C-alpha cells in the first residue's frame, strides 16, 4: 500500500512540474509576439532540461555545469558562425562581459550586445525553474505562479497589442487541472488515503468533465459589455501632467511624439526620450508618416477619402507603378534600410521625398497605400492590421536641381485638382496673412525663390524656437496668425503650419508633413544604426513643382533639413563664390554629416522640461534602489536560518563568564527556525536526544544536562561557557545545513 501511495505522489509531482512548465510557456508566448526575440522553442527546451535536472535531484555542481553548457551552446548556435569545438568564439567578442557589465553600471541598456541579453534571459529562466521546483517539492502549491500568470496576461491583453483570449482559456484549464491534482495529492499525503487504478480513472474523468463543462458554459453564456470605462485613456491622460487652468483655455502640457490627432495645435510639450525605432540607413534623412491637407484655423485634418488607396503585395517590386515613378529629370541614389520598431504603430515609415521601390515585412500579406495622405498601412488576409516590428525598405532618394526648380513659375494644365486641394485655406483667414505672403514673395518670379523667401523669413531674430510656454489660440483666433504676429515663439508645428499657410496664400501648392528627423548614431544588435526617439518627432513642408513632384522645405528655426540640392547652372568654382545660391547649397548639404534630434542646433541651458525629466529619472532610480533594498531585506529575513548562526557565533567570540544559559536559549531558537521544533509537553532531555539523533552528535544531551543543573539548582560554575563553546558553535553551524 505504501509503495502505491509513494508512486502516486511521484506521478503527482511530475504533473505539477508539467503544469508549471505550461504556465511558463504562457509567459514566453508574448515575448515572441511583442519583441524581436526568436527561437522560443530553445528557451522552452532549456526550461524542460532544468526541471528534469531538479526533479532527479542532480548534484548542484553537476547541474551547474550541464546548464551552463546548454546556455553556451545555445548562444553559440544563435550568434556565432565559428566552429564550436575551437572555443575561439568563447574568448572572443561574443560574450564580452567587461563591456556589457560596464554598460549596465552606466545605465546604457541599449548598448548591451544581443548575446549578453540572451545570457541574462537564460539566467532568469534558470531562476524561475528553481522557483517551480521549490513550489512543487517543498510547498506543493504553485498557486502564486498561477495568479501571477493570470495578472501578467491580463495586463498585456489590456495595455499591449497582445491578444490574450486564447491564453486566458488555456490558463483556466491549467488552473482546474491543478486544483484536481493538488486535491488528490493532499488526500494521499495528509489523510494517508491509498488510491488504486479505478478511483484514479474516475477522478480524472470527473475532473475532465468539469473542465469541459466550464469551458462550454464560458463560451456559450452571454457576455455583458464592459461596465467600467477603458482604463488606458485615463492612464495616458493622467501620465501627461496637466498644467495651467483648463477652464481659461491655457495651454496643456503634451508629450512630444507622433499623434494622429492634429486638429488642435498649440500648447507646450515635454521631452520624451523613448526609442521609437532603429534604422540602418547609410546616411541620415527624415522619416515620413503622413501628410495632411486641410487647415482649419486651429490645426490640421486629413482628407476623408479612405477608399482612395492602392494595394501593394508584401515584397512587390513597385517599379512601373505610376504613383511610384521617379521623374526623369531627377538624380537619385538607391538605398536599402531595415527598420526595427520599438514602439507599436499601425503604419509603415518611409523616407521623406523618397520614392519607394519595395517594402517587405514579416507576418504581413499586403499594404494599403493611401494616396491622399501618403500613408502606408500593413494588412493581413483576415483584414486585421498587424503591428509590424521589423521591415525592409528599398527606395530612391532624389537630389533636386535648383535650375529645374526655378523654371516652375505657375501651374500647368494637369494640376487643377491638386491646386484646389493644396491651396485650401479656411474662410475668415486674417487679411494680414495674405499681405505678408505678398510682401515676402512679391519680388520673386518663380515658385522656388518664393518658397525660399518664406522659409528664410523664419530665420529672423524676432522668431524664437521653444517647446515651453506655448499658448493655444483663443476661440476667435487663428493659430498661424497668433504665431506670425503675436507670440513668434514655438516649435516645429508652429513653423511648418505657418509656412504652408503663407505658401497657399501666395497660391503655391503646399502640404503639411508629419514624421521624424534622422535621429542619432547608435548601436543596435551589434551593428551601427540610427536611433530615433519621440524627441525626434517633427513636422515640415512639401511644395509641389510641376514635372519634379513634391519637394521638402524646412522652416523650423535651428533645423536645416536633409534634402540634397545642387545647381547645374554653376560649375564648381562658381559655386564656391556664388551668393546667395552657394549658401543655400551648403546649408542643405551640411546636414548630411550632422547628427541631431528635434531640438535647435544650439540648445540653451537646461530648461524646465529637462529639469523635470532629470527629477523623474532620479525618482525612478530612487524607487528602483528602494525596491531592491526591500527585496534584499525580505530575502535576508526568509533565509535568516542560513546566516543568523554565523552572526551569533561572531558575537559570542567576545563573550565570557556566565554566557552559557543565554547561548543555550539562542540555540533552542535557532533549532526551531531550522525546523527541528520541540513539541508541546516534551522534556528538554527528550528534545536533546531528538536533536542528537537528527544531527548525529552527543553534544546537545551534554549541554542540556548542564543547562538543567544551572537552571534548577542555581549551580553556576565558572568556565562552563568556555567548556561548551565548541559544541555550541558546532550545533549552530549544523542548523544551517
N, C-alpha and C positions, 0 to 999 in steps of 0.2 A: 504494500500500500504506500509506504513511504517513498519507494522508488518511483511509483507512478506520479505521486504528488510533486517530487523533485523534477521529473521530466516535464510535467505540465508547467511548472514555474519557469523552467528554462525556455520552453516554447513561448510562453507569455512574454518573457523578457525580449526574445527575438522579435516578437510582434511590436513591442514598444519601440525597439530600435528602428524597425521599418517605418512605423508611423512618424517617428522623429525625423527620419530621412525624407519622408514625403512632405513634411512641413518645411524643411529646409529648401526643398526644390521650389516650393511656392515663394520663398524669398529670392531665389535665383532667377525665376522666370522674368520678373520685371526688370532685373538688371540687364538682361539681354535686350529687352524691348526699349528701355528708356536711355540706355547708354550705348557706346560703341564697343562694349565687351562682347567677345565672341567665344566660341568653343566652350559653352556652358557645360556640355557633356563631360569634359575633362574635369571640371570642378566637382560635378556630381560623383564621378568615379572616385575622386580624391576623398570626398565625404564618406562614401561607402568603405573605402580602404581603411580610413582612420577608425571608423566604427567597428570594423571587423577586428582590427588590432586591439581595440579596447575591450571588445566582448570576450576575446580569448585571453585577456589579461597578459599580453606580451610584456616582458620587462621593459621599463620605461627607456632604458638606454637603447635597446634593440628597436623599440618603437620610434624613438627619435631618429635613429639612423635611417630606418626604412622610409619614414615620412619625409625626411629631408631629401633623400634620394629621389623620391617621387616628385617633389617640388622642383628640384634642379632639372630633372629630366623633362618635366612639363615646360619649364621656362625655356630650356634649350629647344624643345620642339616648336614653341611659339615663335621664337625670335632669332635663333641662330642657324646659319647655314654651314657652320664649321662642324667637322666630324666630332661626335660626342666623345669618342674614345681618346681624342688628343688632349682633352681637358684645357686646350688653349682658350676656349670660349669662357671658361670659368675665371681665369686670371685676367681676362681682357676687360672690355668696357661693358659687357652685358649686364653685370651686376656691380656697377661702380658705387660701392657702399659709401665711400668717402664723400663724393659729390652729392649723392642723394641725401645722406644724413645732414650735410651742410645746408642743403636746400630746405629740409624740414625745419631745422632750427632757425633758419632765416625767414620762414613763412612763405617760401616760394613754391607753393604746392604745384603750380602749373609746370614747373621745371623738372619735376620728378620724371625719370625715364619710365617707359611702359614696363620693361622687365621688373623694375623695382616695385612698381604699383602692383604688378601681378604677384610678386613675392608677399607683399603686405596682405593682399586678398587671401592668399593661401593660408597665411598665419591666422587671419581672422577666422577662416573656416575651420582651421585646426582647433582653435579655442572653442568654437561652437560645438564641435563634435565631442569635446570633453564635457561640456555642459550637458549635452544629451546623455552621455554616459553616466554622469552624476545623477541626473534626474531619474534615469531608468533604474540604476543599480542601488542607489542609496535612498532616494526619495520615493522611487516607484510611482512617480507622478510627473507628467510633463504638461500639466495644465498651464503653467506660466508661459511656456513656449507656444502653446496653442493660442492663448489670449493675445500674446504679442504678435503672432502671425495675423490674427483677425484685425487687430488695430493697424498693423503695418499695411495690409492690403486695402483696408478701408480708407486710410489716408491717401494712398497712391491713387485709388479709384476716384477720390474726391478732388484732389489737387493736381493731378498729372493726367496726361492722355492715356495712361494705362487703364484698360477695361478689366475690372476685377470681378465681373459677374460669374464667369466660369470658375475663377479661383475661389470665390466665396462658397460655391456649391461643393467644390472638392474639399475645402476645409471643413465644412459642416459634416460631410460624410466621414472624414477622418475623425472628427470630434465624437460622433456617435459610436464609431468603432472603438475609439479609445475608452469611452465610458464602459462599454461592454467588456473589453479585455481587462481593464483595471478592476472592475467589479468582480470578475471571476478570480483574478489574481489575489485580491484581498480575502475572498472567501476561502481560497485554498490555503493561504498563509495564516491568517488570523483565526479562522474558525476551524482549521485543520480538517476541512472537507476534502474528500477524495472524489475526483471526477473521472468516470470511465468514458469510453468512447461514445456511448449512447447519449448521455446528458450533454456532452460537449457538442455533438452534432445538433441536438435540439436548441442549445444555447445559440450556436452560430446561425441556425435557421431563423430563430426568433429575432436575433439582432439584425440579420439581413432584411427580414420583413419590416421591422420598424424603420430602418434606414430608407428602404424603398417607399414605404407609405409616406414618410415625412417628405421625401423628395417629390412624390406625386402631388401631395397636398400643397407643397410650396409652389410648384409650377402651375397648378390648376386654380388655386384660390385667387380671388380678385385682389388686385393691388391698388391700394389707395395712393392718390397723388401726394407728393411731399407736403406736409403741413408747415414745416419750417422753411424760411427763405434760404436760398443758396448762400452758404457762408463765404464763398470765395470773394464775391464783390465787396462784402463787408470788410473782410480781412485786408483786401487790397486798398480799400478806401482808408481804413484805419492806419495802415502802414504808411500811406502817403500823408504825412502830418499836415494838418490844415493850419495855416497861419492867417492872421488878419481877421476881419469881420466879414462873414459871408453876406449878411443882410445888407451891408453897404456896397456890395459888389466889389470889394477889394480883392486883390489877387490871391489865388490859392497856389500854394507850392505844389509843383508837379515834379515827377522824377524823369530825368532825361531818358529817352528810349523811343523805340518805334511804337506808334499807336495808330489804329485805323481811323479814329475819330479826330478830325481836324476842323470841325465846324465852329469851334470857339477858341481861337488862338489868343495868346497873351498869358500873362502871369509868370512868376518866377519859376525856375526849375532847379532841382537839386541834382548833384552829380550821382552817377551810379556806375561803378567800375565792373559790373557783372559782364563776363565774357559772353558775347552773342555767337560768334563763330570764328573759326580759323580758316585761312585760305592760303594756298601755295602759289599764288601768282608770282611771276618772276619780278614784276615791278608793281608798285602800289598804284591803285586807282580807286575812284569812288565806286560804291556798290548801290545799285538801284533796286527799290522795291516796287514803286508805282508812281504814277503821276496823277494829278487832279486838275480839272479844267474849270470848274465853276467857282468863282469868287463871290461870296455873299455879302461882303462888307464886314463880316465878323470872322470869317475863316474860309475853308475850302470843303467842297463836297464833290464826289465823283459823278460822272455821267451815269445815269440809270439805264444802262444798256448791257445787262449781264449776259444776254444771248448772243452778243456780237463777239464771238471768240473763234479761235482755230484750235482744233485738237491735234496735239503732237504726240506721236508714239515715243515711248521711252527709248532713248538712244538713236532716234531717227535723224538722218542727215537732212538738215534744213536748207542745204544749197539748192537753189532753183525755185524755192517758195518766195513769192513776190514780197511778202511782208518782211522777209529776212535778207533781201538782196542788198548788196553794198553798192552805192552809187559809183559809176565807173570813174569819176574824177577823183575819188578819194584814195589816198595811200593808206594801207592797213598793215598791221602786224598780227599774226595769228598767235593765240595764247591758249594753253591748256591749264586748267586750275581745278583742284579738288577743294570743295567747301565742306567743312565739318561743323555742323551746327551744335552749339552748346545750349541754346535756348530753343523752345518749341514754337514754331510758327507754321502756318499753313500756306506758305508761299516759297518761291524759289528766288534767290538773289541773282541778279545778273549785272554785268558791268555797265557803268554809265556810258551812254553813246556807243557802246559796243554792239556788234552785230553777231547774235548768237548763231552758232552753226550746229551745235549738238548739246543736249543735256541728258544725262543718264544717271539714274538713282536706283537704289535698292528698294525692293518692296513697292514699286510704282509701276503702273501699267501705261499711263499716259499723262500728258499735261494739257491744261487749258490755257491758251494764251489770249488774254482779253485785250483787244486792240485799243479800246478807248482808254484804258488805264496803264497799258504796257506792263501788265502783271501776269506772272506765271503761277498756276495753281496745280499741284500734283493730284492725281486721282488713281483709284483702283477700280477694278471691274464692278465691284459692289457699290460704286458711286460714293464710297467713303473717301474723305480727304486724309491721306496718311501724313504723319509727321515725319518729314524726310530729314534724317540725321546726317546723311553724307551723300553728296552728288558731285559729278564731274561735269565741267563745262568746257566746250571748245568754242572760241569766239574770236572775232577780228576787231582790233582796236584801231580806230581811224586817226589820221593826222589831217588837219584842216589847213588848206592853203588860203592865206589872207587875201591873195589876189582874186581867187574864186569867190570868196565871201563878199568882197567889195563890189562884185559885179551885180549882186542882187539889190535892186532898188525898189521893187514893187512886186506884188503878187502876180502869178501867171494864171492862165485860164483854167488850170486844174485845181486851184486852191480855194474855190468858193466855199465848200463845206468846211474845210479846215479853218478858213478865216472866220467864218461865223462862230465856230466853236471856241477858237483860241484867241479871239479878241473880245470875248464876252466880258462885260462889266455890269455891276448892279445899277439899277436906276437910283438916282439921287446921289451918285458919287460926287463929292465936293468938286467944284469947278477949279479950285486951285491945284488939284492933282493934274488935270488936263493942262493947265497953264504951265506947271513945272515941266511936264513932259515935252511940251512945245518949246519951252525955253532951252532945255538940255539938248534937244535933237535938231533945233532949227537951222544950225549951221552945217549940218552933215547931209550928205547926198546919197548915202547907201545904208542899208539896214545894219550892217556890221558896225560901222562907226557910230551909228545912233545907239546901238545896244551897248557899245563900249563907253559912250558918253554917260549913259545912265548908270552903268556899272561903276565907272570911276567917280560918279557923284558921291557914292557912299564911302569913298576914301577920305572925304573931307574931315577936318578936325572937329566939326560940330557933331559928328556921329560917334557913338561910343559902344563898344561891344561889352555886354554884361548879361549874366543869367539871373541877377538878383534885382529886386525892387522893380520888376517889370509890371506895369499895370494892365488890366483888361480895359478895353474901350467901354465907354459909357453906353447906355441904351440907345442913344441917338447919335453915336459917334462911330465913324468908320475906322477900322483897325489900321489901315495904311495911312490915312490922313493924320491920325494921332501920332504915329511913329515919325512921319516925314516932317511935320510942322510943330509938334509939341514936345514929345519926350526925347526923340532922336537917340534913344538908348534901347538895346535889345540884343537878341541872338539871331541865329540863322533864319528862323521863321519870319521875323520882322523884316530882315534884309531881303530875303528871296521873294516874299509876297509883295513887298513894295516895288521891287524891280519888275516883276511880272505885270503888276497893275500899271506902272508907268509905260512899259512897252506896249501894252494893249491900248493905253490912252493915246499913244503915238501911232496906232493902227499897225503894229508889228505883232505877228502871231507868236505867243509865248505860253508856256505851261509850267506848273509848279511841280517839282520833283522831290520825292522823299527817299531816303536811303541812309547810307553810312559813308563816312570818309574811309581812307585806306587802312587806318589803324597803325599799329607799330610792330616792328620786327620782334619775333619771339621764337620759341621752340615748341613744336607740337609733335608728339610721338617720335621724338628724337630728330626731327627734321626742322629746317628753317621754315617759318610761316609767318603770315601777318595775323596778329591778334586784334580782333575788332570787338569793342565793348559797347555797352549802352551809351557811354560818353561820346562815342563816335557817331551816334545818330545825328543826321544832318538833313538840310533841305537846300536846294539850289534851283537854278533856272535853266530851261531849254528854249531856244529860239529856232523857229523853222526857216530854213533857207531853201528856196526852190532849186532842185537838182542836187542838193547836198544833204538834205534831211535835217534832223534835229541836232542842234549844236549847243553844248552846255556852256553856261556862264556862271561865275562865282562872285556874287556881290557882297557876301558877308565879310565884314572888316576883319583883317587878320588872316584870311584864307586866300590861297592862290589857285585852288582847283588842281585838277590833274589832267587837263586837256592839252594835247600837243598841237601847237600852231607853228606854221612856217610861212615864209613869203617867197614864192618862186620868182617874183619880180626883182629880188635883190640878190646879188652874189654875196659871197662870204665876207668880203672886205666892206661892202656897203652895209651889210647887216651889222657889223661891229660899230659903224659910225652913225647909223640911221637914228633919227629922232622923229616921232616917239615910237616908231614901229619896233625898233630893236628892243626897247624896254618891254614892250608887250610880249615879244617872243621870249625874252629872257625870263620875264615874270611868269609866263606859263610853263616854261621848261624847267625852271628852278626846282619846282616841287617834285620832279621825278626822283630826286635824290634825297628828299626830305621825308622825315617820319614825324607825324604829329597826330593828335587827336582833335576832337571837335572843340578846340579852345583856341584863342588867338595865339599867334607865334610868340609874342612876348607876354607871358602871363604875369599879371600883377602879383603882389604879395598875397599870402594865403587869405582867402575870403571867408565869409561866414559859413558858406556851404562847405568849404574844405575843412574848416574847424569842426563843424558838426559831424562831418564824415570821420574825422580823427577821433572825436569823442565817442561816436558809435563804435568805432573799431576798438578803442580802449575798453569800452563797456563789454563788448563781445569777448575780448581776450580775458578780461577780469572774470566774466561769467564762466568761461571755459576753465580757467585756473581754479576757481572756487569749486566747480563741479568735479574736477579731477581730485582736488584735495578731499572733497566729501566722499568720493568713490574709494580713495586710498584709506580713509578713516574707517569706512564701512567694511572694506576687505580686511583691514587690520583687526577690527573687532570680531568679525566672523571667524578669523583664523588665529585668535589670540592664544589658543591652546598650543600653537606651534612656537610662538616667540616669547610668551609671557614667562615660562620657566627659566629661560636664559636671563631675563631681566631680574627675576628673583634671585637667581644664583649670583649674578653680578653684585646685587645689593648686599647679599649675605656675606660677601668677602670682607666687608668692613665690620661685620657684627662679631661680638664676643660676649662672654658671660652668659646670663640666663636668657638665651635666644631660642633654646631648643623647643619650648612649648609653642611659641609663635610660628616657628618654622614647620612644626608638625601640622598645625592647623592650616597653614598655607598649602602643604602637601595634600591634605584632605580636599581642599577646594579645587586644586589642580586635577586630582584624580576624578572628581565629579565632572569637571569640564572635559576630561578625556573620555568620558563615557563609562568609567568604572565607578558607578554610583553605589552608595551604601543604602540598602533597602531599610525601610522603617522597621524598627524592632530588632535589628541585627546589632550584636555587640561589637565593640571595637576589635576584639580578638578574632571574632569570626570574619569580620571585614578584612582584617590584616591577612588572615590565611587566604582569603579570596584574592586579594591583591598580589600576594606572593605567587599564587597559582597562575595568575594572568601573566605576570612578568618573570616568572621562573626565578625567584630570589627567596632569601630568608630575611631580607632587610626590614620589611615592613613589620613583621612579627616582633623583631627585636626592638625596633623603635616604639612600637605600640606598648609593649610591656613596660618600657622605661617611662613612657608618657603617662601611663596609668598610675605608676608609683608616684610620679611628681604631682599629679592632679589630686589623687585620692588621699595620699599620705602626707603631701606637702613636703616631701623629702627632695629638696633641690640641692644637687651636688654641683660643685664647680667642675668645669671641664666636660660636662655632658654634651654641649653643643660641638666642641672640638672632636669628641669621640664619634658622634654620629653624622658629622658634616658630610663625609664622603658618601655614606649610604643615602643621605637625604638628596644630595646632588644627583646621584645615580638614578634614583626613582623619579626625580623631577624630569630628567632627560628622557627617561623611558616613556613618560606620558606624551612626549611629542611624536612618538612613532605611530 
